[in-house]
Every structure is written in structure tokens, then in C-alpha cells.
Amino acid sequence: MTKGFKGFPGGGNMQALLQQAQKMQKDMQKAQGEAEAFEVEGSAGGGAVTCKINGKYECLAVAIKPEAADPSDIEMLQDLVKAATNDALAKVKSNFDEKLSKVTGGVTAPGGLF
């Protein structure tokens, strides 16, 4: 008769696995908090348009220099705003991926989280 659970094949034990999972969860929560507090600015048109985004993927501010606002070419201004926003979003995602990678040792979910 066995006297309780001795562990997994290969030498690991359930308690150590649970402790490791709890530590990883705590580390993930910390990394997520740091990532959400992160703020970044994207730009387009040589800084004519800037967009500030936080780690929660919220747009905090958009700044447009007067010379970028040509009333006869609104499409260009729209493209610059879109490009600045996408630049900032890419920086937020890169920061999030970097923090997540530190916690998971480089292992990420298929398709990414965002």
C-alpha cells in the first residue's frame, strides 16, 4: 500500500509545482501592472503628429502641429494620425511582450495575447 503521493515521474513533486505556478502567477500580475502603467508616444510625419498611449491601450493624447493641418489635404492628416497611433500601439505591445517574456522565459501563447 502506498503512503500518499510521492511525486511525478521524473522527480518533481506536486507541492513544488504548485509553488512554482503561484510564483509565476504573482510575477505575471506584477508584469501586467507594470505594462499597464507604461506610457509611450508614437509619432508620424517627423513629429508633426504624436499620439500618447498607455499600457491599457488607451489613447491619452493626440497632438497635431499646425503645419500638418492643411485643410486641402485632410486625408494626409488622417493618415498621419493613424500612423502615429499605430506607432505608439506597436511600442506598447513590444513593452508588454518583453515583460511577459521575462516571466514566462520566452514562452508565449499561440497567436499572442493581443
C-alpha positions in Angstrom: 0.0 0.0 0.0 1.3 3.5 -0.9 1.7 6.1 1.8 0.5 9.1 -0.2 1.5 10.8 -3.4 5.3 10.5 -3.9 5.5 12.8 -6.9 5.5 13.0 -10.7 7.7 10.8 -12.8 11.0 12.5 -13.3 11.4 13.6 -9.7 9.1 16.6 -9.4 6.5 16.9 -6.7 3.1 18.4 -6.5 3.9 21.0 -3.8 6.9 22.3 -5.7 4.8 22.5 -8.9 2.1 24.4 -7.1 4.6 26.8 -5.6 6.1 27.4 -9.0 2.7 28.1 -10.5 1.8 30.5 -7.7 5.1 32.4 -8.1 4.5 32.6 -11.9 1.0 33.9 -11.4 2.3 36.6 -8.9 5.1 37.5 -11.4 2.6 37.7 -14.2 0.3 40.1 -12.2 3.3 42.3 -11.4 4.4 42.3 -15.0 0.9 43.1 -16.2 0.7 46.0 -13.7 4.0 47.4 -14.9 2.9 47.0 -18.5 -0.4 48.8 -17.9 1.4 51.7 -16.1 3.7 52.1 -19.2 3.1 55.2 -21.4 4.6 55.7 -24.8 4.4 58.3 -27.6 4.2 57.4 -31.2 4.8 59.9 -34.0 4.5 60.4 -37.7 5.5 63.0 -40.2 8.7 63.8 -38.4 6.8 64.6 -35.2 4.1 66.6 -36.9 1.6 64.3 -35.3 2.1 62.5 -32.0 -0.1 60.1 -30.1 0.4 59.1 -26.4 -0.9 55.6 -25.4 -0.8 53.8 -22.1 -0.3 50.1 -21.4 -4.1 49.6 -21.2 -4.2 50.5 -24.9 -6.0 53.8 -24.1 -5.2 56.9 -26.1 -4.2 59.6 -23.7 -3.4 62.5 -26.1 -3.0 63.4 -29.7 -1.0 66.4 -30.7 -1.0 67.9 -34.2 1.4 70.7 -35.2 -0.4 73.5 -37.2 1.7 72.8 -40.3 0.3 69.3 -40.5 -3.3 70.6 -40.7 -3.6 71.5 -44.4 -7.4 72.0 -44.9 -7.0 71.0 -48.6 -5.4 67.7 -47.6 -7.3 66.2 -44.7 -6.6 62.7 -45.9 -2.9 63.2 -45.3 -3.6 64.4 -41.7 -5.8 61.4 -41.1 -3.0 59.1 -42.4 -0.6 60.8 -40.0 -2.9 60.4 -37.0 -3.4 56.7 -37.9 0.4 56.2 -38.4 1.3 57.9 -35.1 -1.4 55.8 -33.2 -0.1 52.6 -34.8 3.5 53.5 -33.9 2.5 54.0 -30.2 0.4 50.8 -30.1 3.4 48.8 -31.5 5.6 50.2 -28.8 3.1 49.3 -26.1 2.8 45.8 -27.4 6.6 45.4 -27.6 6.9 46.5 -24.0 4.1 44.1 -22.9 5.7 41.2 -24.8 9.1 42.0 -23.3 7.7 41.9 -19.7 5.7 38.8 -20.4 8.7 37.1 -21.9 10.7 37.8 -18.7 8.1 36.0 -16.6 7.5 33.1 -19.0 11.1 32.5 -20.0 10.2 33.4 -23.6 7.2 31.1 -23.9 4.1 32.9 -25.3 0.5 31.9 -26.0 -0.1 30.9 -29.6 -1.2 34.0 -31.6 -0.2 36.3 -28.8 -2.4 37.9 -26.2 -3.2 41.0 -28.2 
